[in-house]
């Protein structure tokens, strides 16, 4: 009896397996690119020709991307990345970065890393020398020390002065919110909370700049990096989308590379970069996929403190993408530009966008 039942079960499983069908996915055919291609946020313009030249010389896309962001990380005039980055609320520079390699499918990342000006290089070490993806805080710093990265003070005099100016306005411009400010309708908003929100609207936005570079070599192999000092004057320990695989950076070696800059919290909530890869895998162009991700950001932004009077997001998000066959694209919530480089050299191009203005 037991043998008969066992045979029946095996027959059932064989029949089920034979009749089962896998979901149909659209995988774009891999075509050899005539020339390596890179895409980046606008502040990566000067780095893109370097990344393309490195790939043409045989350097892997992920290594080319990391070497491409190094000059920006080292530049004290860029207050959004690496050395000279604007600090957290305590006046300490904390850096975030992630890398992802298409051929291996591996990734590495560091978050809230202090005293090391090239977090992208540390993230690359995490990918290559550990079985982990993300190291944060003191653990990330100890790992960097172990691999010979020199510690230094990343706070320049210019960034320190900007931080001190922000401290003067701390009562109205920080990351602490009242309960009522996180309500969708906020029917019982106190006058104090309402005034706080008005005060926020009257102040200029804090810098959120980041650099993302996505690379595709002549064989259609992919790699990407995103690196940042994060939102200026953030709550210490805050981590945005930049070191989170699938949010600020994602690589699918069958599809391409996508990344983001802007309000990291909004990108995290929709898993921005992996969402773009999903749209591209479904057949969308890089630009259309980036624009669809922007629409998703707008749809998921519901609390009043994050919206304009007309109900539009009161912040900017930028997305960038490049496909395995070298097609680039970019989109933002509001008008913006991105950079790309191929056989015709680097150029800045207009992004697609959702809204002309915030009104």
C-alpha positions as a printed NumPy array, in Angstrom:
array([[  0.   ,   0.   ,   0.   ],
       [  2.818,   2.384,   0.956],
       [  4.705,   1.618,  -2.265],
       [  1.565,   2.217,  -4.313],
       [  0.993,   5.556,  -2.599],
       [  4.622,   6.531,  -3.172],
       [  4.404,   5.701,  -6.85 ],
       [  1.207,   7.717,  -7.152],
       [  2.882,  10.713,  -5.508],
       [  5.925,  10.475,  -7.788],
       [  3.674,  10.204, -10.828],
       [  1.765,  13.261,  -9.641],
       [  4.959,  15.297,  -9.171],
       [  6.262,  14.301, -12.618],
       [  2.979,  15.266, -14.229],
       [  2.891,  18.565, -12.359],
       [  6.458,  19.422, -13.35 ],
       [  5.774,  18.594, -16.974],
       [  2.744,  20.855, -17.105],
       [  4.242,  23.759, -15.165],
       [  5.428,  26.818, -17.068],
       [  7.781,  29.518, -15.839],
       [  6.72 ,  33.167, -15.969],
       [  7.726,  34.819, -19.219],
       [ 10.384,  37.508, -18.762],
       [ 11.595,  39.85 , -21.446],
       [ 15.392,  39.601, -21.578],
       [ 16.805,  42.021, -24.147],
       [ 19.156,  40.292, -26.595],
       [ 22.788,  41.039, -25.778],
       [ 24.414,  42.993, -28.565],
       [ 28.06 ,  43.897, -28.689],
       [ 28.502,  47.61 , -28.028],
       [ 30.784,  49.322, -30.545],
       [ 32.357,  51.401, -27.8  ],
       [ 32.224,  51.425, -23.966],
       [ 29.479,  53.647, -22.55 ],
       [ 29.054,  55.388, -19.192],
       [ 26.211,  57.37 , -17.654],
       [ 26.284,  59.518, -14.531],
       [ 24.791,  62.294, -12.495],
       [ 25.772,  65.702, -13.848],
       [ 28.655,  66.109, -11.379],
       [ 30.289,  63.018, -12.904],
       [ 30.754,  64.706, -16.278],
       [ 34.521,  65.146, -15.899],
       [ 34.929,  61.498, -14.861],
       [ 33.096,  59.768, -17.692],
       [ 35.803,  59.983, -20.341],
       [ 38.19 ,  58.387, -17.838],
       [ 35.805,  55.48 , -17.222],
       [ 35.34 ,  54.876, -20.947],
       [ 39.089,  54.973, -21.611],
       [ 39.715,  52.545, -18.754],
       [ 37.158,  50.073, -20.114],
       [ 38.669,  50.384, -23.603],
       [ 42.006,  49.383, -22.011],
       [ 40.451,  46.269, -20.488],
       [ 39.566,  47.496, -16.99 ],
       [ 36.333,  45.938, -15.738],
       [ 33.235,  48.178, -15.655],
       [ 32.935,  48.163, -11.86 ],
       [ 36.613,  49.066, -11.407],
       [ 36.329,  51.776, -14.056],
       [ 33.295,  53.239, -12.262],
       [ 35.089,  53.283,  -8.897],
       [ 38.163,  54.929, -10.406],
       [ 35.861,  57.41 , -12.129],
       [ 34.327,  58.686,  -8.885],
       [ 37.69 ,  58.976,  -7.105],
       [ 38.497,  62.514,  -8.391],
       [ 35.092,  63.722,  -7.181],
       [ 35.541,  62.057,  -3.784],
       [ 38.948,  63.78 ,  -3.499],
       [ 37.712,  67.233,  -4.544],
       [ 37.191,  69.541,  -1.527],
       [ 35.072,  71.863,  -3.688],
       [ 32.383,  69.176,  -4.083],
       [ 30.561,  69.345,  -0.763],
       [ 28.312,  66.356,  -1.462],
       [ 30.896,  63.581,  -1.834],
       [ 34.021,  62.448,   0.022],
       [ 36.545,  64.99 ,   1.28 ],
       [ 34.816,  68.292,   1.982],
       [ 31.39 ,  66.683,   2.167],
       [ 28.866,  68.479,   4.362],
       [ 28.688,  66.878,   7.81 ],
       [ 25.915,  65.417,   9.927],
       [ 24.121,  67.373,  12.647],
       [ 27.082,  66.886,  14.997],
       [ 29.572,  68.298,  12.483],
       [ 31.014,  64.894,  11.516],
       [ 31.326,  63.79 ,   7.875],
       [ 29.782,  60.341,   7.312],
       [ 30.123,  58.743,   3.877],
       [ 28.073,  56.073,   2.094],
       [ 28.808,  54.078,  -1.055],
       [ 27.985,  50.869,  -2.869],
       [ 29.334,  49.01 ,  -5.898],
       [ 27.898,  46.157,  -7.941],
       [ 29.533,  43.932, -10.531],
       [ 27.463,  42.549, -13.384],
       [ 29.485,  39.447, -14.388],
       [ 29.622,  38.023, -10.843],
       [ 26.386,  39.503,  -9.502],
       [ 28.278,  40.505,  -6.347],
       [ 28.046,  43.799,  -4.483],
       [ 29.726,  45.666,  -1.65 ],
       [ 28.775,  48.694,   0.393],
       [ 29.665,  50.867,   3.369],
       [ 27.418,  53.173,   5.371],
       [ 28.101,  55.956,   7.896],
       [ 31.845,  55.575,   7.268],
       [ 33.983,  58.237,   8.953],
       [ 37.536,  59.483,   8.305],
       [ 38.027,  57.675,   4.946],
       [ 37.614,  59.906,   1.89 ],
       [ 37.17 ,  57.138,  -0.736],
       [ 34.228,  55.02 ,   0.453],
       [ 33.699,  53.546,  -3.033],
       [ 37.112,  51.887,  -2.829],
       [ 36.253,  50.463,   0.592],
       [ 32.945,  49.164,  -0.805],
       [ 34.886,  47.446,  -3.601],
       [ 37.039,  45.736,  -0.948],
       [ 33.898,  44.582,   0.869],
       [ 32.69 ,  43.006,  -2.371],
       [ 36.003,  41.36 ,  -3.203],
       [ 37.302,  40.356,   0.225],
       [ 34.261,  39.387,   2.302],
       [ 31.15 ,  37.259,   2.061],
       [ 29.085,  40.303,   3.064],
       [ 27.453,  43.132,   1.158],
       [ 27.169,  45.981,   3.693],
       [ 29.409,  47.164,   6.533],
       [ 28.477,  50.226,   8.588],
       [ 29.862,  52.638,  11.149],
       [ 32.751,  51.514,  13.335],
       [ 32.879,  48.103,  11.651],
       [ 33.306,  49.697,   8.247],
       [ 36.068,  51.973,   9.592],
       [ 37.946,  49.056,  11.174],
       [ 37.675,  47.144,   7.902],
       [ 39.072,  50.132,   5.992],
       [ 41.971,  50.456,   8.438],
       [ 42.698,  46.742,   8.047],
       [ 43.057,  47.233,   4.29 ],
       [ 45.434,  50.151,   4.567],
       [ 43.14 ,  53.129,   4.029],
       [ 44.519,  56.233,   5.722],
       [ 42.318,  58.141,   8.157],
       [ 42.018,  61.912,   7.872],
       [ 39.762,  64.767,   8.873],
       [ 37.241,  65.134,   6.049],
       [ 35.692,  68.392,   7.282],
       [ 37.084,  71.331,   5.314],
       [ 36.895,  74.887,   6.582],
       [ 34.219,  75.725,   4.022],
       [ 32.02 ,  72.796,   5.063],
       [ 32.551,  73.616,   8.752],
       [ 31.371,  77.2  ,   8.192],
       [ 28.259,  75.997,   6.371],
       [ 27.52 ,  73.581,   9.219],
       [ 27.886,  76.375,  11.791],
       [ 25.485,  78.555,   9.793],
       [ 22.965,  75.705,   9.767],
       [ 23.315,  75.299,  13.55 ],
       [ 22.032,  78.849,  13.953],
       [ 18.765,  77.799,  12.303],
       [ 18.517,  74.431,  14.03 ],
       [ 15.179,  75.202,  15.66 ],
       [ 13.4  ,  75.27 ,  12.306],
       [ 15.56 ,  73.171,  10.002],
       [ 16.348,  69.727,  11.306],
       [ 15.153,  66.146,  10.832],
       [ 12.916,  65.959,  13.907],
       [  9.199,  66.131,  13.141],
       [  6.056,  66.325,  15.246],
       [  3.62 ,  63.411,  15.113],
       [  1.104,  65.611,  13.315],
       [  3.59 ,  66.36 ,  10.533],
       [  3.605,  62.682,   9.561],
       [ -0.174,  62.519,   9.207],
       [ -1.616,  62.448,   5.692],
       [ -4.488,  64.818,   6.492],
       [ -3.25 ,  66.134,   9.859],
       [ -6.687,  67.409,  10.98 ],
       [ -5.437,  68.128,  14.496],
       [ -2.171,  69.8  ,  13.612],
       [ -1.164,  72.158,  16.375],
       [ -0.327,  75.77 ,  15.627],
       [  3.244,  75.035,  16.688],
       [  3.563,  72.204,  14.168],
       [  1.888,  74.276,  11.457],
       [  4.303,  77.162,  12.076],
       [  7.219,  74.714,  12.059],
       [  6.12 ,  73.465,   8.641],
       [  5.792,  77.037,   7.31 ],
       [  9.27 ,  77.815,   8.622],
       [ 10.643,  74.776,   6.779],
       [  9.078,  75.937,   3.522],
       [ 10.711,  79.371,   3.845],
       [ 14.251,  77.986,   4.133],
       [ 16.418,  76.962,   1.166],
       [ 16.696,  73.186,   0.679],
       [ 19.702,  71.414,   2.142],
       [ 22.152,  69.93 ,  -0.385],
       [ 21.607,  66.247,  -1.229],
       [ 24.121,  65.792,  -4.039],
       [ 25.631,  62.4  ,  -4.831],
       [ 27.526,  60.86 ,  -7.733],
       [ 26.428,  57.723,  -9.567],
       [ 28.289,  56.146, -12.487],
       [ 26.999,  53.196, -14.511],
       [ 29.347,  51.519, -17.008],
       [ 28.941,  49.061, -19.899],
       [ 31.996,  47.799, -21.779],
       [ 32.269,  46.757, -25.433],
       [ 31.191,  43.203, -24.548],
       [ 28.039,  44.381, -22.798],
       [ 29.368,  43.647, -19.298],
       [ 28.104,  46.008, -16.607],
       [ 29.189,  47.662, -13.361],
       [ 28.04 ,  50.556, -11.229],
       [ 28.863,  52.727,  -8.224],
       [ 27.122,  55.357,  -6.13 ],
       [ 28.94 ,  57.445,  -3.522],
       [ 27.901,  60.346,  -1.278],
       [ 28.303,  62.245,   1.966],
       [ 24.534,  62.064,   2.265],
       [ 21.98 ,  64.645,   3.229],
       [ 23.673,  67.671,   4.756],
       [ 23.264,  67.997,   8.558],
       [ 21.477,  64.635,   8.818],
       [ 20.758,  62.794,  12.06 ],
       [ 24.034,  61.002,  12.918],
       [ 23.959,  57.452,  11.608],
       [ 21.399,  58.227,   8.904],
       [ 21.891,  56.142,   5.768],
       [ 20.213,  57.064,   2.491],
       [ 19.789,  55.134,  -0.729],
       [ 23.407,  55.406,  -1.914],
       [ 24.837,  52.383,  -0.058],
       [ 21.731,  50.237,  -0.471],
       [ 21.856,  47.763,  -3.347],
       [ 18.662,  48.041,  -5.366],
       [ 18.012,  51.604,  -4.219],
       [ 20.828,  53.982,  -5.175],
       [ 22.578,  51.51 ,  -7.467],
       [ 21.712,  48.226,  -9.172],
       [ 23.311,  46.136, -11.911],
       [ 21.69 ,  43.36 , -13.939],
       [ 24.195,  41.979, -16.425],
       [ 21.381,  40.92 , -18.746],
       [ 19.745,  44.355, -18.7  ],
       [ 22.037,  47.209, -17.626],
       [ 22.785,  49.608, -14.76 ],
       [ 20.624,  52.115, -12.893],
       [ 21.278,  54.601, -10.105],
       [ 19.918,  57.678,  -8.4  ],
       [ 20.61 ,  60.96 ,  -6.637],
       [ 18.361,  63.305,  -4.697],
       [ 16.112,  62.536,  -1.714],
       [ 17.343,  59.124,  -0.633],
       [ 14.396,  58.311,   1.603],
       [ 12.026,  58.573,  -1.366],
       [ 14.243,  56.301,  -3.482],
       [ 14.502,  53.7  ,  -0.712],
       [ 10.725,  53.487,  -0.403],
       [ 10.35 ,  52.388,  -4.042],
       [ 13.663,  50.469,  -4.343],
       [ 14.472,  52.88 ,  -7.162],
       [ 17.373,  51.309,  -9.076],
       [ 16.01 ,  47.756,  -9.029],
       [ 12.584,  49.104, -10.018],
       [ 14.176,  50.687, -13.089],
       [ 15.873,  47.388, -13.965],
       [ 12.5  ,  45.633, -13.662],
       [ 10.906,  48.136, -16.047],
       [ 13.798,  47.764, -18.517],
       [ 13.595,  43.984, -18.323],
       [  9.922,  44.352, -19.219],
       [ 10.899,  46.178, -22.419],
       [ 11.041,  49.86 , -21.46 ],
       [ 13.82 ,  52.118, -22.706],
       [ 16.194,  53.481, -20.031],
       [ 14.543,  56.911, -20.146],
       [ 11.002,  55.535, -19.93 ],
       [ 12.023,  53.248, -17.067],
       [ 13.561,  56.161, -15.154],
       [ 10.446,  58.264, -15.726],
       [  8.219,  55.416, -14.523],
       [ 10.288,  55.26 , -11.332],
       [  9.787,  59.009, -10.853],
       [  6.036,  58.502, -11.176],
       [  6.197,  55.836,  -8.505],
       [  8.019,  58.26 ,  -6.185],
       [  5.301,  60.858,  -6.731],
       [  2.552,  58.308,  -6.106],
       [  4.07 ,  57.1  ,  -2.844],
       [  4.699,  60.588,  -1.405],
       [  1.604,  61.325,   0.697],
       [  2.397,  63.271,   3.864],
       [  1.826,  67.015,   3.684],
       [  5.271,  68.067,   4.908],
       [  6.773,  66.463,   1.764],
       [  4.304,  68.017,  -0.683],
       [  3.829,  71.412,  -2.267],
       [  0.504,  73.224,  -2.065],
       [ -0.47 ,  71.59 ,  -5.359],
       [  0.301,  68.092,  -4.05 ],
       [  3.587,  67.545,  -5.9  ],
       [  6.738,  66.253,  -4.211],
       [  8.585,  69.119,  -2.549],
       [ 11.978,  67.602,  -3.364],
       [ 14.027,  66.386,  -6.309],
       [ 14.933,  62.83 ,  -7.32 ],
       [ 17.07 ,  61.944, -10.345],
       [ 17.411,  58.517, -11.953],
       [ 20.014,  57.363, -14.493],
       [ 20.285,  54.17 , -16.54 ],
       [ 22.267,  52.514, -19.318],
       [ 21.307,  49.307, -21.106],
       [ 23.623,  46.445, -22.079],
       [ 23.498,  47.648, -25.677],
       [ 24.727,  51.115, -24.712],
       [ 21.492,  53.138, -24.695],
       [ 21.462,  55.745, -21.913],
       [ 18.601,  57.552, -20.252],
       [ 17.678,  59.75 , -17.331],
       [ 14.624,  61.25 , -15.684],
       [ 13.824,  63.455, -12.715],
       [ 10.779,  64.766, -10.913],
       [ 11.673,  68.312, -12.024],
       [ 13.843,  69.51 , -14.94 ],
       [ 17.439,  68.375, -14.61 ],
       [ 20.411,  67.103, -16.602],
       [ 22.626,  64.049, -16.573],
       [ 25.923,  63.111, -18.222],
       [ 26.866,  60.328, -20.601],
       [ 29.892,  59.264, -22.613],
       [ 30.358,  56.959, -25.572],
       [ 32.318,  57.051, -28.79 ],
       [ 31.438,  60.752, -29.275],
       [ 32.877,  61.794, -25.924],
       [ 31.198,  63.174, -22.792],
       [ 28.094,  65.324, -22.998],
       [ 25.374,  66.675, -20.745],
       [ 21.798,  66.021, -21.823],
       [ 18.375,  66.999, -20.532],
       [ 16.539,  64.482, -18.383],
       [ 12.924,  63.603, -18.945],
       [ 10.801,  64.956, -16.093],
       [  7.374,  64.703, -14.482],
       [  6.644,  68.335, -13.671],
       [  7.843,  71.669, -15.028],
       [  7.605,  73.39 , -11.633],
       [  6.657,  72.573,  -8.061],
       [  3.577,  74.817,  -8.216]])
